[in-house]
């Protein structure tokens, strides 16, 4: 500097301010190399101190809780009496005056006639409340549709009455974290649920017992059950570790791994009566497999394709509808060569970034989907025209299901924690 100039800080008698130091960056080749993003040393100390304090507080709380749990509980546990309650029944009694189960198909039920035509619903007729966080998926009881199963981010699965007082009949709670997917077996007597706690549970629908719990140590993103009633115990999950993993529910063992994808597997779909599998993943590919054989028979990959988080088979089993992340639903054949149907695509809704479910009317005339703004879209399957859009939910409308026998009854669920019926 210029001779005779005194640094300002010294004039004020202040000490030289210590320069903040970054945490030392180590060898650039190392795994934990921080580079220019390294935090300041003081901040690291402060953070560590705060973390320590929080951990101590948590410990204290835990200790308090443990002391408040009554001695009777401990005694019961010691005697082996106390069992984890996995389900709560909310009705008056589990059987009616004739001894029929609460989930028995109502008397006078008629199966859907082949030539029954479906119509698009016009208005909301009921709202189910009970879940405390967003609802991820809804599914009607197979064939009869007198019950509605729902799974939610509050880690619970609930089953609701569709016809009478429309109450919640049973809550299934065994998962520690949000439940991602549910799937009834062919007759509805059991169902599978998979959750972010990395577990897949097989439930007894009527009594709420967990029959078995399965895991491969990674997050399952979807669960699909073999369509053949004799093979209800075969189910496949799409897993975070880039594999589709096939389990046998009776032995609890992994029987096959389909390992070809380069990203987390989002969907597993059975085609051709369970002889073929279609998987999609975050790597934007669609792979076709023969069931039970972990060799890809066909790979569908195209630079214009987006990731596909949901695939649903059309009721006539001829086509697959794929919710594509570029705001459209694309269609592929569900047999033979699995050809892309370029002319058939359903647009208008916004779905980018969300695994929004697709539903069909049972006669196959209409296809529907939720949307990011909470709308419910209906298109004509043959003409791809959008015939109706209903404002269904606040936030994302993530799931929708069409009633198997009623002509225009639809259930939707959203991240506002509500399930709604439309007719």
Backbone torsions as a table, in degrees:
resi	resn	phi	psi	omega
1	UNK	NA	-174.6	179.7
2	UNK	-74.5	140.2	-178.9
3	UNK	-61.8	142.9	176.4
4	UNK	85.4	-9.0	176.4
5	UNK	-83.9	134.6	-179.7
6	UNK	-104.8	133.5	176.9
7	UNK	-56.1	138.5	-174.9
8	UNK	-53.5	-45.7	-174.3
9	UNK	-59.6	-34.6	-178.8
10	UNK	-74.4	-33.5	177.4
11	UNK	-56.2	-43.7	-176.6
12	UNK	-80.3	7.6	178.6
13	UNK	71.1	9.2	-179.4
14	UNK	-80.3	152.5	173.5
15	UNK	-75.8	159.7	174.0
16	UNK	-65.6	130.9	-177.8
17	UNK	-69.6	132.6	-179.7
18	UNK	-67.3	135.2	178.9
19	UNK	-75.6	137.3	176.9
20	UNK	-66.7	136.2	179.6
21	UNK	-107.8	138.5	174.0
22	UNK	-79.4	157.4	173.0
23	UNK	-61.8	135.8	-175.3
24	UNK	-56.0	128.9	175.5
25	UNK	-83.3	127.5	-178.4
26	UNK	-91.9	-161.1	-175.1
27	UNK	-58.3	125.2	-175.7
28	UNK	-58.2	-21.8	-179.9
29	UNK	-79.6	-13.9	-172.6
30	UNK	-72.3	160.7	179.9
31	UNK	-66.3	-39.7	-174.3
32	UNK	-95.5	28.3	179.5
33	UNK	-66.8	128.0	-176.3
34	UNK	-98.6	-30.4	178.5
35	UNK	61.3	-149.9	-176.6
36	UNK	-69.4	-4.4	-178.8
37	UNK	-93.0	6.3	-177.6
38	UNK	-61.8	140.0	177.5
39	UNK	-75.4	167.8	176.7
40	UNK	-73.0	149.0	-176.8
41	UNK	-59.9	-46.8	-177.9
42	UNK	-59.2	-39.5	-178.9
43	UNK	-63.1	-41.1	-179.6
44	UNK	-59.8	-45.5	179.7
45	UNK	-59.8	-45.1	-178.0
46	UNK	-60.4	-44.7	-178.5
47	UNK	-61.4	-45.3	-179.8
48	UNK	-60.1	-41.3	-179.3
49	UNK	-62.0	-46.9	-179.3
50	UNK	-61.0	-45.3	179.7
51	UNK	-57.8	-42.1	-179.0
52	UNK	-62.1	-45.3	-179.7
53	UNK	-59.7	-45.3	-179.1
54	UNK	-61.2	-43.7	179.9
55	UNK	-59.5	-42.3	179.7
56	UNK	-62.1	-43.7	179.7
57	UNK	-59.6	-44.7	-179.5
58	UNK	-59.7	-44.8	179.0
59	UNK	-55.4	-46.7	-179.1
60	UNK	-57.7	-50.5	-178.3
61	UNK	-56.4	-44.2	-177.7
62	UNK	-60.7	-46.2	-179.7
63	UNK	-58.5	-43.6	179.2
64	UNK	-59.4	-47.4	-179.4
65	UNK	-58.0	-44.5	-176.9
66	UNK	-62.7	-37.0	-179.7
67	UNK	-71.8	-32.6	-178.6
68	UNK	-73.8	-26.8	176.2
69	UNK	-60.3	128.0	-169.1
70	UNK	-67.2	156.7	179.8
71	UNK	-64.8	-29.7	179.4
72	UNK	-58.7	-41.8	178.6
73	UNK	-57.3	-47.2	-176.9
74	UNK	-62.7	-40.8	-179.2
75	UNK	-62.8	-44.8	-180.0
76	UNK	-61.0	-40.9	-179.7
77	UNK	-64.0	-40.9	-179.6
78	UNK	-61.0	-36.2	179.7
79	UNK	-82.0	-3.0	177.4
80	UNK	76.4	18.7	-177.7
81	UNK	-83.5	-37.2	-168.8
82	UNK	-75.9	119.5	179.7
83	UNK	-112.4	150.1	179.0
84	UNK	-67.4	126.6	178.7
85	UNK	-80.2	115.7	-176.9
86	UNK	-101.9	-7.1	-176.3
87	UNK	-155.2	146.5	177.7
88	UNK	-122.9	130.6	175.3
89	UNK	-95.4	129.4	-173.5
90	UNK	-100.1	-10.6	-177.1
91	UNK	-77.4	-176.3	179.6
92	UNK	-73.0	-51.5	176.5
93	UNK	-146.1	157.2	-172.8
94	UNK	-79.2	-10.7	174.9
95	UNK	-130.8	154.8	177.5
96	UNK	-90.2	-172.4	-172.4
97	UNK	-64.7	-17.8	178.6
98	UNK	-98.0	5.9	179.5
99	UNK	81.5	11.3	176.4
100	UNK	-77.0	143.7	179.8
101	UNK	-66.4	155.3	179.8
102	UNK	-63.6	-22.5	-178.5
103	UNK	-104.5	13.5	177.9
104	UNK	-66.1	146.6	178.7
105	UNK	-65.5	131.8	-173.5
106	UNK	-61.0	145.9	179.2
107	UNK	-63.9	149.1	-178.6
108	UNK	83.7	6.8	179.4
109	UNK	-73.7	132.0	176.4
110	UNK	-112.2	136.7	175.4
111	UNK	-66.4	158.2	-177.4
112	UNK	-64.8	130.0	176.5
113	UNK	-71.8	146.9	-175.5
114	UNK	-59.8	-38.9	-172.2
115	UNK	-95.5	14.6	-178.5
116	UNK	-67.4	129.1	179.7
117	UNK	-95.3	143.2	177.7
118	UNK	-101.8	154.5	179.4
119	UNK	-129.5	155.6	-178.2
120	UNK	-77.5	133.2	179.8
121	UNK	-66.4	156.6	-175.7
122	UNK	-109.4	-36.6	-171.9
123	UNK	-148.5	164.5	-179.8
124	UNK	-79.4	135.2	179.6
125	UNK	-115.8	-16.4	179.0
126	UNK	-160.4	149.8	174.2
127	UNK	-124.3	126.7	175.4
128	UNK	-93.7	124.8	173.6
129	UNK	-116.7	151.4	-178.4
130	UNK	160.7	-36.7	175.4
131	UNK	-74.8	140.3	-176.6
132	UNK	-93.1	-11.1	176.2
133	UNK	-135.2	-179.5	-176.0
134	UNK	-52.0	143.3	178.9
135	UNK	-97.9	130.2	-170.5
136	UNK	-91.7	-36.3	-175.3
137	UNK	-156.1	147.3	172.0
138	UNK	-125.9	147.0	178.1
139	UNK	-146.1	130.9	176.5
140	UNK	-77.1	153.0	175.8
141	UNK	-60.0	135.0	-175.1
142	UNK	-58.7	140.3	176.4
143	UNK	68.9	-53.0	-172.8
144	UNK	-87.8	-40.5	178.8
145	UNK	68.1	21.7	-179.4
146	UNK	-84.5	-9.2	176.7
147	UNK	-128.5	155.6	-179.3
148	UNK	-128.3	123.3	-179.1
149	UNK	-99.1	137.7	179.7
150	UNK	-137.7	147.1	175.8
151	UNK	-126.8	151.4	-167.6
152	UNK	-140.3	166.2	177.1
153	UNK	-71.7	-11.3	179.0
154	UNK	-83.1	14.8	175.2
155	UNK	73.0	8.7	-179.3
156	UNK	-109.8	153.9	170.4
157	UNK	-116.7	133.1	-179.9
158	UNK	-125.3	152.7	175.2
159	UNK	-123.3	134.3	-170.7
160	UNK	-120.1	153.2	176.4
161	UNK	-83.7	132.0	-176.6
162	UNK	-91.2	-29.5	-170.0
163	UNK	-99.0	-55.0	-164.0
164	UNK	-80.7	-100.9	180.0
165	UNK	-86.7	-1.0	179.6
166	UNK	54.3	46.8	178.9
167	UNK	-94.1	165.0	170.1
168	UNK	-77.9	125.5	-175.2
169	UNK	-94.3	-35.8	-178.4
170	UNK	-152.2	145.1	174.9
171	UNK	-116.9	132.9	179.1
172	UNK	-110.4	117.6	-177.5
173	UNK	-132.5	101.9	176.0
174	UNK	-133.5	-17.5	-177.5
175	UNK	-81.6	151.9	179.5
176	UNK	-91.9	-24.6	-176.0
177	UNK	-131.4	-178.9	-176.4
178	UNK	-49.9	140.7	178.2
179	UNK	-93.8	126.9	-172.1
180	UNK	-92.2	-40.0	-174.3
181	UNK	-147.7	150.1	175.2
182	UNK	-132.2	151.3	178.9
183	UNK	-152.7	119.6	174.2
184	UNK	-70.1	150.8	165.5
185	UNK	-76.6	175.2	-170.3
186	UNK	-56.2	-31.7	-175.1
187	UNK	-107.3	0.7	177.8
188	UNK	79.1	-1.4	-178.6
189	UNK	-70.1	-26.3	178.8
190	UNK	-133.7	161.4	170.0
191	UNK	-148.5	156.8	177.5
192	UNK	-103.8	145.4	172.3
193	UNK	-134.7	140.4	176.6
194	UNK	-125.7	147.1	-166.6
195	UNK	-139.9	163.9	178.0
196	UNK	-71.3	-3.2	173.6
197	UNK	-83.9	12.9	175.0
198	UNK	75.1	7.3	-178.9
199	UNK	-106.4	149.3	169.9
200	UNK	-116.6	126.8	-179.8
201	UNK	-108.6	141.4	169.7
202	UNK	-105.6	120.8	-173.5
203	UNK	-108.7	149.9	165.4
204	UNK	-89.2	114.1	-172.9
205	UNK	-59.9	-41.4	-172.7
206	UNK	-71.6	-47.5	-173.1
207	UNK	-99.3	-8.2	177.3
208	UNK	73.0	19.3	177.3
209	UNK	-84.1	145.9	170.1
210	UNK	-85.0	110.8	-178.1
211	UNK	-71.3	-39.8	-179.7
212	UNK	-161.5	155.9	176.3
213	UNK	-125.4	135.4	-177.4
214	UNK	-124.7	152.8	173.2
215	UNK	-160.5	152.3	169.6
216	UNK	-116.6	15.4	176.1
217	UNK	81.7	2.7	178.7
218	UNK	-128.2	160.8	-177.8
219	UNK	-67.5	127.3	174.3
220	UNK	-88.9	134.2	-178.1
221	UNK	-99.8	-19.2	178.1
222	UNK	-157.8	159.3	176.3
223	UNK	-135.4	130.9	179.8
224	UNK	-126.8	135.4	-178.2
225	UNK	-103.4	142.8	179.9
226	UNK	-60.4	133.1	-174.1
227	UNK	-70.2	-18.1	-179.3
228	UNK	-76.3	121.3	-177.8
229	UNK	-54.1	-30.3	-179.0
230	UNK	-71.4	-17.7	-177.1
231	UNK	-115.4	36.2	-178.9
232	UNK	-60.0	-21.4	-176.0
233	UNK	-81.5	-5.3	178.0
234	UNK	-95.2	119.9	175.2
235	UNK	-138.1	154.1	-176.4
236	UNK	-125.8	134.7	176.1
237	UNK	-111.0	148.1	169.5
238	UNK	-91.5	124.2	-169.2
239	UNK	-113.3	160.2	-179.6
240	UNK	-66.4	-24.3	-175.5
241	UNK	-87.6	28.6	172.6
242	UNK	71.1	14.3	179.9
243	UNK	-120.0	153.6	163.7
244	UNK	-99.3	125.4	-171.1
245	UNK	-114.6	125.4	-178.0
246	UNK	-100.0	127.8	-179.7
247	UNK	-112.0	159.3	166.1
248	UNK	-112.3	118.7	-173.7
249	UNK	-69.2	-22.8	-177.0
250	UNK	-78.8	-36.0	178.4
251	UNK	-96.2	-21.4	-178.0
252	UNK	79.5	8.2	-176.3
253	UNK	-99.2	156.1	172.7
254	UNK	-78.9	123.6	-176.3
255	UNK	-101.4	-20.6	-179.4
256	UNK	-161.0	146.9	173.6
257	UNK	-125.8	126.2	177.8
258	UNK	-98.5	104.0	-167.2
259	UNK	-122.9	93.8	-179.8
260	UNK	-143.9	-22.2	-175.5
261	UNK	-70.6	159.9	179.7
262	UNK	-109.1	8.5	178.3
263	UNK	-148.0	172.1	-179.7
264	UNK	-57.1	135.8	-176.6
265	UNK	-82.5	125.3	-175.2
266	UNK	-96.4	-34.7	-177.1
267	UNK	-139.5	148.7	171.0
268	UNK	-132.8	123.6	-175.4
269	UNK	-127.5	131.7	176.8
270	UNK	-87.0	134.2	177.2
271	UNK	-128.8	168.3	178.0
272	UNK	49.4	51.6	177.8
273	UNK	56.9	36.3	175.2
274	UNK	88.5	4.0	179.6
275	UNK	-83.4	-22.7	-178.1
276	UNK	-124.7	156.1	175.3
277	UNK	-124.2	143.2	171.0
278	UNK	-119.8	125.6	176.4
279	UNK	-120.6	144.6	173.0
280	UNK	-127.3	154.4	-175.3
281	UNK	-146.7	178.1	179.5
282	UNK	-66.7	-12.1	179.9
283	UNK	-83.0	9.8	175.6
284	UNK	65.9	18.0	176.9
285	UNK	-105.4	157.3	172.3
286	UNK	-122.5	124.0	-177.2
287	UNK	-115.1	139.3	178.5
288	UNK	-109.0	132.7	-179.1
289	UNK	-128.6	155.6	165.4
290	UNK	-83.4	136.5	-176.4
291	UNK	-58.1	129.3	177.1
292	UNK	87.5	-9.0	-178.7
293	UNK	-118.1	116.2	-172.0
294	UNK	-82.4	43.2	176.5
295	UNK	-120.7	128.9	-178.2
296	UNK	-69.6	127.0	177.3
297	UNK	-92.3	-25.4	175.5
298	UNK	-152.3	142.5	177.7
299	UNK	-121.0	126.7	177.1
300	UNK	-110.0	111.0	179.0
301	UNK	-144.5	136.6	-174.1
302	UNK	-151.5	139.6	-178.0
303	UNK	-60.3	-22.9	-179.1
304	UNK	-85.0	-9.1	-177.9
305	UNK	-74.6	145.8	173.3
306	UNK	-106.9	173.5	177.2
307	UNK	-64.6	149.2	-177.2
308	UNK	-122.3	105.0	-177.8
309	UNK	-88.2	-12.6	-178.4
310	UNK	-142.2	131.8	173.9
311	UNK	-129.5	132.5	178.8
312	UNK	-132.3	139.8	-180.0
313	UNK	-87.5	134.6	177.6
314	UNK	-62.7	147.0	-176.8
315	UNK	-54.5	-28.8	179.6
316	UNK	-84.6	2.2	173.5
317	UNK	65.8	13.9	-178.0
318	UNK	-95.0	-23.8	-174.0
319	UNK	-132.2	157.4	171.4
320	UNK	-113.0	134.5	171.4
321	UNK	-104.2	131.6	-176.0
322	UNK	-120.1	122.2	177.1
323	UNK	-75.7	108.5	-172.8
324	UNK	-98.9	141.2	-172.4
325	UNK	-69.1	-1.5	176.2
326	UNK	-100.3	39.4	173.4
327	UNK	61.5	41.3	172.0
328	UNK	-152.9	162.6	174.7
329	UNK	-107.2	121.1	-179.2
330	UNK	-103.4	155.3	-173.5
331	UNK	-121.2	136.0	173.9
332	UNK	-127.2	155.8	171.9
333	UNK	-66.3	148.5	-177.6
334	UNK	-105.6	23.2	-179.1
335	UNK	-156.7	169.6	172.9
336	UNK	58.6	-112.8	-173.6
337	UNK	-90.3	-5.9	-178.9
338	UNK	53.6	49.3	-176.2
339	UNK	-73.0	146.7	176.8
340	UNK	-74.9	132.3	179.7
341	UNK	-99.4	89.9	-171.0
342	UNK	-64.7	-31.0	-176.1
343	UNK	-74.5	-28.1	-177.6
344	UNK	-92.1	106.0	168.5
345	UNK	-148.7	145.9	-172.1
346	UNK	-113.1	123.1	-173.0
347	UNK	-128.7	174.0	175.1
348	UNK	119.8	-35.8	-177.1
349	UNK	-87.1	160.3	176.2
350	UNK	-105.4	121.3	-179.7
351	UNK	-131.8	-0.4	-170.5
352	UNK	-58.3	128.6	175.8
353	UNK	93.9	-5.4	-177.8
354	UNK	-129.9	143.8	177.3
355	UNK	-86.2	78.1	-174.8
356	UNK	-88.3	131.7	-173.1
357	UNK	-75.3	157.5	177.3
358	UNK	-115.2	144.2	175.8
359	UNK	-132.1	158.4	176.6
360	UNK	-125.1	153.1	166.1
361	UNK	-74.0	144.5	-175.3
362	UNK	-58.0	-23.1	178.4
363	UNK	-86.1	-2.1	176.0
364	UNK	78.7	6.6	-176.8
365	UNK	-81.3	-27.6	-176.9
366	UNK	-125.0	149.9	173.6
367	UNK	-124.5	143.4	-177.4
368	UNK	-135.6	157.5	179.3
369	UNK	-154.1	150.8	171.7
370	UNK	-80.5	-167.8	-175.2
371	UNK	-162.0	165.0	-174.5
372	UNK	-64.3	-31.3	-177.6
373	UNK	-88.9	9.9	178.4
374	UNK	84.0	13.8	178.3
375	UNK	-88.4	159.2	175.5
376	UNK	-120.0	120.9	-173.5
377	UNK	-105.9	138.6	175.2
378	UNK	-121.8	130.6	175.4
379	UNK	-123.7	154.0	172.4
380	UNK	-79.0	130.4	-175.1
381	UNK	-64.6	-38.2	-174.9
382	UNK	-79.4	-42.2	-173.1
383	UNK	-98.5	-9.2	-176.8
384	UNK	61.6	18.0	178.3
385	UNK	-81.9	142.0	175.0
386	UNK	-83.7	113.5	-175.2
387	UNK	-93.7	-27.5	-178.5
388	UNK	-157.8	143.8	174.6
389	UNK	-131.7	123.9	-179.5
390	UNK	-112.5	141.2	173.6
391	UNK	-82.9	109.9	-169.3
392	UNK	-102.1	-42.7	-171.4
393	UNK	-138.7	159.5	166.7
394	UNK	-81.8	133.8	-177.2
395	UNK	78.8	-155.3	-172.1
396	UNK	-78.7	132.7	168.4
397	UNK	-93.4	103.8	-167.0
398	UNK	-95.6	-30.1	-173.6
399	UNK	-130.5	149.9	174.8
400	UNK	-151.2	149.3	179.5
401	UNK	-149.0	138.2	179.9
402	UNK	-97.5	136.8	-178.0
403	UNK	-63.7	136.9	-175.0
404	UNK	-67.0	-27.0	-177.4
405	UNK	-118.5	-31.9	-177.7
406	UNK	-77.5	143.6	-168.5
407	UNK	-67.9	-35.7	-174.4
408	UNK	-138.6	36.0	-179.9
409	UNK	-100.4	123.4	-177.8
410	UNK	-128.7	140.9	173.5
411	UNK	-110.6	138.3	175.1
412	UNK	-128.0	157.0	173.8
413	UNK	-139.1	156.1	-175.9
414	UNK	-145.5	175.1	-178.7
415	UNK	-79.6	6.3	171.9
416	UNK	-87.7	4.2	176.5
417	UNK	83.1	7.3	-176.8
418	UNK	-107.3	153.5	171.0
419	UNK	-122.0	131.4	-176.1
420	UNK	-124.3	146.7	173.8
421	UNK	-106.0	139.9	-179.4
422	UNK	-125.2	148.6	177.1
423	UNK	-152.9	NA	NA
